[in-house]
Amino acid sequence: MATGNGSPRRRDTRTEAREQAVMLLYEAEQRSVPVAVLIGERTIVSAELTSLLVDGVESAMDSLNQTIAHHSKGWTIERMPVLDRAILRMGVFELTSRDDVPTAVIIDEAVELAKRFSTDDSGRFVNGVLAAVAREARPGES
């Protein structure tokens, strides 16, 4: 990415950690292997945050899936693109378990991941589901 003056802009390590977590969750589901196996095969950027995210998603998978299914009108979990599922699981995990991260940051980062890596409609879909979850999980925030 470049800034207005043409020099490259450094990516935020938290953004990189979220991206890496989504890719690990995606690959684990595609290959039907635990994320721990994949982590053992790679060098992980921002290992602490990446591990927090993937471990949190894996440990709360059933609850996350139920929350996503409840808020995704007309879509079953199985029908969603695999990347959208990974992004939504991570976003819902952060919304429900990481009070230290602002709602807007969680949703913005998830939407950007969806736009970058998934279908043309994924950004809007992810935004809608996470906004609905946020209204319920964080009613005091806008």
Backbone as CSV, one residue per row, in Angstrom:
resi,resn,N_x,N_y,N_z,CA_x,CA_y,CA_z,C_x,C_y,C_z
1,MET,0.828,-1.176,0.000,0.000,0.000,0.000,0.873,1.239,0.000
2,ALA,0.423,2.270,-0.650,1.225,3.489,-0.706,0.486,4.627,-0.029
3,THR,1.248,5.544,0.541,0.655,6.742,1.113,0.562,7.783,0.017
4,GLY,-0.009,8.909,0.308,-0.188,9.962,-0.683,1.114,10.448,-1.287
5,ASN,2.243,10.303,-0.591,3.508,10.789,-1.118,4.269,9.725,-1.906
6,GLY,3.623,8.599,-2.155,4.234,7.563,-2.980,5.081,6.557,-2.236
7,SER,5.333,6.783,-0.949,6.133,5.825,-0.192,5.240,4.725,0.352
8,PRO,5.772,3.503,0.465,4.937,2.408,0.958,4.549,2.629,2.412
9,ARG,3.331,2.252,2.749,2.846,2.368,4.115,2.976,1.008,4.780
10,ARG,3.518,1.003,5.978,3.637,-0.242,6.732,2.283,-0.710,7.195
11,ARG,2.028,-1.984,7.030,0.766,-2.544,7.500,0.824,-2.743,8.996
12,ASP,-0.267,-2.530,9.628,-0.411,-2.715,11.065,-0.240,-4.197,11.395
13,THR,0.540,-4.512,12.406,0.765,-5.916,12.758,-0.516,-6.595,13.223
14,ARG,-1.455,-5.820,13.794,-2.740,-6.413,14.190,-3.541,-6.819,12.957
15,THR,-3.465,-6.004,11.921,-4.139,-6.339,10.668,-3.516,-7.592,10.069
16,GLU,-2.196,-7.653,10.073,-1.501,-8.840,9.564,-1.872,-10.074,10.372
17,ALA,-1.976,-9.933,11.689,-2.342,-11.072,12.541,-3.759,-11.555,12.222
18,ARG,-4.681,-10.610,12.020,-6.053,-11.005,11.666,-6.075,-11.712,10.312
19,GLU,-5.330,-11.169,9.365,-5.268,-11.791,8.040,-4.711,-13.204,8.140
20,GLN,-3.639,-13.347,8.880,-3.031,-14.668,9.027,-3.975,-15.623,9.761
21,ALA,-4.676,-15.137,10.768,-5.628,-15.982,11.491,-6.732,-16.468,10.560
22,VAL,-7.264,-15.578,9.731,-8.324,-15.982,8.799,-7.801,-17.022,7.821
23,MET,-6.606,-16.822,7.315,-6.047,-17.786,6.365,-5.811,-19.144,7.024
24,LEU,-5.373,-19.147,8.271,-5.177,-20.400,8.995,-6.514,-21.100,9.245
25,LEU,-7.523,-20.340,9.660,-8.848,-20.921,9.891,-9.433,-21.479,8.599
26,TYR,-9.253,-20.740,7.523,-9.735,-21.175,6.210,-9.055,-22.474,5.783
27,GLU,-7.724,-22.483,5.844,-6.985,-23.671,5.415,-7.289,-24.877,6.293
28,ALA,-7.415,-24.650,7.592,-7.729,-25.752,8.507,-9.073,-26.384,8.145
29,GLU,-10.056,-25.538,7.832,-11.362,-26.082,7.457,-11.290,-26.802,6.119
30,GLN,-10.579,-26.237,5.156,-10.458,-26.855,3.836,-9.739,-28.199,3.897
31,ARG,-8.712,-28.281,4.737,-7.922,-29.506,4.830,-8.401,-30.444,5.933
32,SER,-9.384,-30.004,6.717,-9.902,-30.783,7.855,-8.789,-31.174,8.816
33,VAL,-7.972,-30.178,9.182,-6.910,-30.396,10.162,-7.016,-29.325,11.244
34,PRO,-6.528,-29.614,12.430,-6.528,-28.589,13.478,-5.582,-27.441,13.107
35,VAL,-5.938,-26.247,13.518,-5.100,-25.081,13.233,-3.706,-25.265,13.821
36,ALA,-3.605,-25.940,14.946,-2.298,-26.157,15.588,-1.322,-26.847,14.641
37,VAL,-1.814,-27.752,13.817,-0.954,-28.439,12.836,-0.381,-27.424,11.851
38,LEU,-1.234,-26.524,11.383,-0.789,-25.514,10.426,0.187,-24.527,11.053
39,ILE,-0.086,-24.143,12.287,0.812,-23.208,12.978,2.189,-23.829,13.129
40,GLY,2.238,-25.137,13.369,3.516,-25.828,13.491,4.301,-25.862,12.194
41,GLU,3.620,-25.688,11.062,4.258,-25.729,9.746,4.749,-24.360,9.264
42,ARG,4.423,-23.291,9.976,4.680,-21.939,9.469,5.388,-21.033,10.457
43,THR,5.925,-19.969,9.905,6.386,-18.857,10.718,5.203,-17.910,10.833
44,ILE,4.834,-17.578,12.034,3.643,-16.775,12.272,4.035,-15.341,12.608
45,VAL,3.444,-14.401,11.873,3.617,-12.978,12.159,2.694,-12.645,13.322
46,SER,3.160,-11.848,14.250,2.340,-11.482,15.416,1.736,-12.735,16.040
47,ALA,2.597,-13.664,16.377,2.159,-14.985,16.840,1.207,-14.917,18.027
48,GLU,1.423,-13.996,18.936,0.578,-13.928,20.130,-0.874,-13.593,19.759
49,LEU,-1.078,-12.568,18.945,-2.437,-12.189,18.551,-3.042,-13.222,17.609
50,THR,-2.269,-13.713,16.667,-2.776,-14.735,15.753,-3.238,-15.953,16.543
51,SER,-2.440,-16.400,17.489,-2.813,-17.554,18.320,-4.043,-17.272,19.159
52,LEU,-4.118,-16.074,19.742,-5.299,-15.700,20.520,-6.557,-15.817,19.668
53,LEU,-6.492,-15.325,18.433,-7.659,-15.347,17.551,-8.041,-16.764,17.133
54,VAL,-7.074,-17.537,16.658,-7.425,-18.885,16.181,-7.824,-19.794,17.344
55,ASP,-7.147,-19.672,18.469,-7.524,-20.482,19.632,-8.915,-20.102,20.122
56,GLY,-9.200,-18.814,20.155,-10.518,-18.343,20.590,-11.626,-18.839,19.677
57,VAL,-11.384,-18.777,18.366,-12.379,-19.260,17.413,-12.564,-20.762,17.564
58,GLU,-11.484,-21.499,17.623,-11.607,-22.954,17.736,-12.323,-23.375,19.021
59,SER,-12.022,-22.705,20.130,-12.630,-23.122,21.395,-14.103,-22.736,21.503
60,ALA,-14.541,-21.765,20.718,-15.934,-21.318,20.797,-16.706,-21.584,19.503
61,MET,-16.218,-22.502,18.681,-16.774,-22.718,17.339,-18.291,-22.917,17.338
62,ASP,-18.812,-23.777,18.188,-20.255,-24.043,18.183,-21.054,-22.787,18.507
63,SER,-20.633,-22.078,19.525,-21.313,-20.847,19.921,-21.223,-19.784,18.820
64,LEU,-20.053,-19.653,18.214,-19.868,-18.687,17.128,-20.772,-19.031,15.949
65,ASN,-20.813,-20.305,15.587,-21.673,-20.733,14.481,-23.148,-20.442,14.773
66,GLN,-23.578,-20.676,16.003,-24.967,-20.391,16.372,-25.262,-18.896,16.265
67,THR,-24.348,-18.081,16.725,-24.532,-16.628,16.655,-24.592,-16.163,15.205
68,ILE,-23.695,-16.663,14.384,-23.681,-16.293,12.963,-24.979,-16.736,12.293
69,ALA,-25.391,-17.966,12.541,-26.625,-18.485,11.936,-27.833,-17.651,12.355
70,HIS,-27.861,-17.239,13.599,-28.973,-16.438,14.110,-29.058,-15.079,13.406
71,HIS,-27.918,-14.501,13.073,-27.875,-13.148,12.502,-27.738,-13.104,10.982
72,SER,-27.583,-14.236,10.348,-27.436,-14.244,8.883,-28.740,-14.732,8.267
73,LYS,-29.609,-13.801,8.063,-30.951,-14.103,7.551,-30.871,-14.757,6.175
74,GLY,-31.491,-15.914,6.053,-31.566,-16.590,4.767,-30.325,-17.377,4.374
75,TRP,-29.337,-17.428,5.234,-28.102,-18.164,4.932,-27.809,-19.156,6.037
76,THR,-27.516,-20.388,5.675,-27.030,-21.355,6.659,-25.510,-21.264,6.667
77,ILE,-24.914,-21.690,7.723,-23.446,-21.688,7.838,-22.833,-22.477,6.684
78,GLU,-23.419,-23.624,6.380,-22.869,-24.496,5.343,-22.894,-23.849,3.959
79,ARG,-23.845,-22.965,3.715,-23.998,-22.337,2.404,-23.051,-21.154,2.179
80,MET,-22.489,-20.633,3.248,-21.591,-19.479,3.155,-20.253,-19.896,2.570
81,PRO,-19.610,-18.998,1.821,-18.241,-19.289,1.388,-17.345,-19.540,2.610
82,VAL,-16.416,-20.453,2.474,-15.545,-20.837,3.594,-14.806,-19.623,4.158
83,LEU,-14.323,-18.746,3.303,-13.630,-17.553,3.802,-14.561,-16.658,4.605
84,ASP,-15.788,-16.495,4.147,-16.746,-15.685,4.904,-16.978,-16.282,6.285
85,ARG,-17.089,-17.606,6.354,-17.264,-18.259,7.659,-16.086,-17.956,8.569
86,ALA,-14.876,-18.083,8.048,-13.683,-17.834,8.869,-13.653,-16.386,9.355
87,ILE,-13.958,-15.455,8.451,-13.943,-14.032,8.804,-15.035,-13.735,9.833
88,LEU,-16.222,-14.260,9.610,-17.320,-14.029,10.553,-17.032,-14.647,11.915
89,ARG,-16.498,-15.847,11.934,-16.170,-16.479,13.216,-15.183,-15.623,14.006
90,MET,-14.147,-15.151,13.316,-13.158,-14.320,13.995,-13.789,-13.007,14.456
91,GLY,-14.603,-12.383,13.609,-15.256,-11.129,13.978,-16.195,-11.295,15.164
92,VAL,-16.992,-12.340,15.152,-17.914,-12.581,16.261,-17.130,-12.892,17.538
93,PHE,-16.061,-13.677,17.406,-15.222,-13.943,18.577,-14.712,-12.632,19.171
94,GLU,-14.192,-11.755,18.321,-13.663,-10.487,18.835,-14.765,-9.616,19.435
95,LEU,-15.919,-9.555,18.799,-17.019,-8.740,19.323,-17.504,-9.232,20.679
96,THR,-17.478,-10.532,20.885,-18.016,-11.095,22.119,-16.968,-11.347,23.200
97,SER,-15.684,-11.312,22.832,-14.653,-11.687,23.808,-13.520,-10.683,23.984
98,ARG,-13.466,-9.664,23.151,-12.328,-8.742,23.225,-12.821,-7.314,23.421
99,ASP,-13.165,-7.000,24.655,-13.648,-5.661,24.985,-12.594,-4.580,24.760
100,ASP,-11.338,-4.974,24.651,-10.248,-4.016,24.450,-10.169,-3.505,23.014
101,VAL,-10.926,-4.103,22.101,-10.888,-3.702,20.693,-12.205,-3.017,20.342
102,PRO,-12.150,-1.799,19.810,-13.384,-1.094,19.449,-14.187,-1.839,18.383
103,THR,-15.489,-1.748,18.498,-16.399,-2.391,17.556,-16.076,-1.998,16.122
104,ALA,-15.879,-0.719,15.879,-15.619,-0.238,14.515,-14.370,-0.876,13.923
105,VAL,-13.343,-1.066,14.730,-12.102,-1.680,14.248,-12.360,-3.131,13.842
106,ILE,-13.064,-3.861,14.680,-13.358,-5.268,14.387,-14.138,-5.391,13.082
107,ILE,-15.195,-4.616,12.962,-16.039,-4.710,11.769,-15.288,-4.236,10.535
108,ASP,-14.584,-3.118,10.631,-13.831,-2.591,9.479,-12.789,-3.583,8.984
109,GLU,-12.046,-4.170,9.905,-11.009,-5.122,9.500,-11.623,-6.364,8.862
110,ALA,-12.732,-6.849,9.419,-13.397,-8.026,8.859,-13.940,-7.728,7.458
111,VAL,-14.547,-6.575,7.288,-15.089,-6.196,5.977,-13.963,-6.079,4.958
112,GLU,-12.848,-5.490,5.341,-11.712,-5.369,4.418,-11.161,-6.739,4.026
113,LEU,-11.088,-7.654,4.970,-10.649,-9.023,4.654,-11.622,-9.680,3.676
114,ALA,-12.902,-9.502,3.903,-13.907,-10.095,3.022,-13.820,-9.507,1.611
115,LYS,-13.668,-8.197,1.530,-13.558,-7.547,0.223,-12.303,-8.011,-0.512
116,ARG,-11.242,-8.178,0.234,-9.950,-8.519,-0.365,-9.865,-9.974,-0.807
117,PHE,-10.436,-10.878,-0.020,-10.198,-12.292,-0.266,-11.414,-13.108,-0.689
118,SER,-12.616,-12.582,-0.549,-13.781,-13.408,-0.827,-14.562,-12.860,-2.021
119,THR,-15.858,-13.077,-2.052,-16.678,-12.732,-3.211,-16.996,-11.242,-3.260
120,ASP,-17.556,-10.805,-4.371,-17.924,-9.398,-4.541,-18.935,-8.936,-3.499
121,ASP,-19.810,-9.818,-3.057,-20.848,-9.456,-2.096,-20.445,-9.691,-0.642
122,SER,-19.289,-10.271,-0.427,-18.900,-10.671,0.933,-18.721,-9.500,1.886
123,GLY,-18.190,-8.392,1.418,-17.988,-7.241,2.297,-19.292,-6.763,2.916
124,ARG,-20.316,-6.619,2.088,-21.632,-6.179,2.588,-22.235,-7.221,3.522
125,PHE,-22.109,-8.491,3.141,-22.662,-9.570,3.947,-22.008,-9.602,5.333
126,VAL,-20.675,-9.590,5.359,-19.934,-9.615,6.629,-20.297,-8.394,7.471
127,ASN,-20.374,-7.226,6.839,-20.735,-6.011,7.553,-22.111,-6.153,8.200
128,GLY,-23.083,-6.653,7.448,-24.435,-6.790,7.979,-24.524,-7.744,9.152
129,VAL,-23.879,-8.885,9.024,-23.931,-9.881,10.106,-23.214,-9.351,11.349
130,LEU,-22.016,-8.802,11.172,-21.274,-8.322,12.342,-21.937,-7.107,12.982
131,ALA,-22.545,-6.241,12.195,-23.259,-5.099,12.767,-24.432,-5.578,13.621
132,ALA,-25.143,-6.607,13.151,-26.256,-7.164,13.922,-25.751,-7.809,15.215
133,VAL,-24.653,-8.527,15.132,-24.069,-9.138,16.333,-23.620,-8.048,17.298
134,ALA,-22.999,-7.000,16.789,-22.507,-5.914,17.641,-23.647,-5.223,18.379
135,ARG,-24.778,-5.015,17.707,-25.922,-4.369,18.379,-26.371,-5.186,19.584
136,GLU,-26.264,-6.497,19.478,-26.668,-7.369,20.575,-25.556,-7.539,21.617
137,ALA,-24.328,-7.749,21.138,-23.209,-8.042,22.053,-22.651,-6.800,22.724
138,ARG,-22.771,-5.645,22.051,-22.227,-4.390,22.571,-23.270,-3.280,22.415
139,PRO,-24.365,-3.401,23.134,-25.476,-2.462,22.928,-25.147,-0.999,23.220
140,GLY,-24.164,-0.728,24.023,-23.821,0.655,24.367,-22.983,1.362,23.317
141,GLU,-22.414,0.618,22.392,-21.573,1.215,21.351,-22.390,1.437,20.092
142,SER,-21.943,2.405,19.295,-22.638,2.601,18.023,-21.781,2.210,16.865
